[in-house]
Amino acid sequence: MTEPSPATARRDFAMAADSITPHQRRRITRAVRAFLACRPELGNLNIRFDVILVSPPRPPRHITDAWRKGWL
């Protein structure tokens, strides 16, 4: 069985949250740092990472500032 893509809906919210691995978080964080390094005018902005968990048939769950809250 192949691993579902990161955008795939999961059976429950716990599975959806578990699909965002520490490796993926590091990749996303590195990408944002690289983006901001190329755009110093954005350096003073507050950056947050929101997460949308999808687990049909329930409505999506929006987690604001998921990285800092230690939610993931």
Backbone torsions as a table, in degrees:
resi	resn	phi	psi	omega
1	MET	NA	134.0	-178.6
2	THR	-85.7	153.7	177.2
3	GLU	-70.2	132.8	178.6
4	PRO	-67.3	153.2	178.3
5	SER	-69.3	158.6	-178.9
6	PRO	-57.9	-25.2	-178.1
7	ALA	-89.4	4.6	-177.8
8	THR	-77.8	138.4	174.9
9	ALA	-68.1	143.7	-178.8
10	ARG	-109.3	164.5	-178.9
11	ARG	-64.0	-35.7	178.8
12	ASP	-145.5	170.4	-175.5
13	PHE	-67.6	-32.0	178.2
14	ALA	-63.4	-43.6	177.5
15	MET	-63.9	-38.8	179.0
16	ALA	-62.8	-44.8	179.4
17	ALA	-65.1	-41.0	-179.9
18	ASP	-65.0	-20.4	-179.0
19	SER	-72.5	-14.7	176.5
20	ILE	-94.2	92.1	-173.0
21	THR	-79.0	161.8	174.5
22	PRO	-56.4	-36.7	177.6
23	HIS	-61.6	-44.3	179.1
24	GLN	-64.7	-39.6	177.9
25	ARG	-61.4	-43.1	178.3
26	ARG	-62.6	-42.5	179.1
27	ARG	-61.6	-44.9	179.6
28	ILE	-63.7	-44.3	179.8
29	THR	-61.9	-43.7	177.7
30	ARG	-61.9	-41.2	-179.8
31	ALA	-63.4	-41.5	179.3
32	VAL	-67.0	-41.1	177.7
33	ARG	-61.3	-42.1	178.6
34	ALA	-64.3	-42.8	178.3
35	PHE	-60.0	-47.5	-178.7
36	LEU	-67.8	-31.3	177.8
37	ALA	-63.7	-31.2	178.8
38	CYS	-83.7	-10.2	-177.4
39	ARG	-133.9	72.7	-176.0
40	PRO	-59.1	-23.4	179.3
41	GLU	-65.3	-16.1	178.8
42	LEU	-96.0	-1.2	-173.9
43	GLY	-61.4	-24.0	-178.8
44	ASN	-90.4	0.1	180.0
45	LEU	-76.6	148.5	171.3
46	ASN	-81.6	126.3	-178.3
47	ILE	-108.1	136.9	173.9
48	ARG	-137.6	157.2	176.9
49	PHE	-113.9	113.3	174.7
50	ASP	-95.2	153.3	179.6
51	VAL	-128.3	136.4	173.0
52	ILE	-111.4	116.3	178.2
53	LEU	-95.5	131.2	-177.2
54	VAL	-119.3	123.8	179.2
55	SER	-149.1	81.8	-178.5
56	PRO	-58.8	149.9	8.1
57	PRO	-88.9	4.2	-179.9
58	ARG	-69.9	155.2	176.3
59	PRO	-67.4	152.7	178.2
60	PRO	-58.9	150.7	177.4
61	ARG	-110.8	125.0	-178.7
62	HIS	-99.8	119.3	177.5
63	ILE	-106.9	111.1	179.9
64	THR	-81.9	142.2	175.2
65	ASP	51.8	46.3	-172.6
66	ALA	-60.6	-35.4	-178.2
67	TRP	-65.0	-53.2	-175.4
68	ARG	-68.2	-33.9	-179.6
69	LYS	-71.6	-8.5	-177.9
70	GLY	70.1	18.7	-176.9
71	TRP	-67.2	-35.2	-178.7
72	LEU	-102.5	NA	NA
